[in-house]
Amino acid sequence: FVTTYNEERPHQARGCPPMQAWRALDKATPVLDGQPLAPATKVSHDRIDTTGVVTLRHRSKLHHIGIGRRHKGKRVLLLVCDLDIHVIDEDGELLRRLTLDPTMDYQPQTRDSV
């Protein structure tokens, strides 16, 4: 009954099945730097340690990402979409964006880092 109701029978007001109408709607998508985040983006909460580093587990391996000692103690969000990483503080400021190098444990800061 549920499949017939949602996917086959047309709704009286819409003229199409409810699932077809729902799939056609625009979905809310978070935007960062003017670009929508991919649906596969994972969110991780962390705190920058006293050395200015956050830790991220990627494919069962720990990686340490340098953010900077001036940010020590800040709570951050890590937005992870495969190897693309965004580190954002509580105020929404982008602290760092990087492409994770899975062969390296420590991901040092570079001059062109945000």
Disulfide bonds with the S-S distance in Angstrom:
none
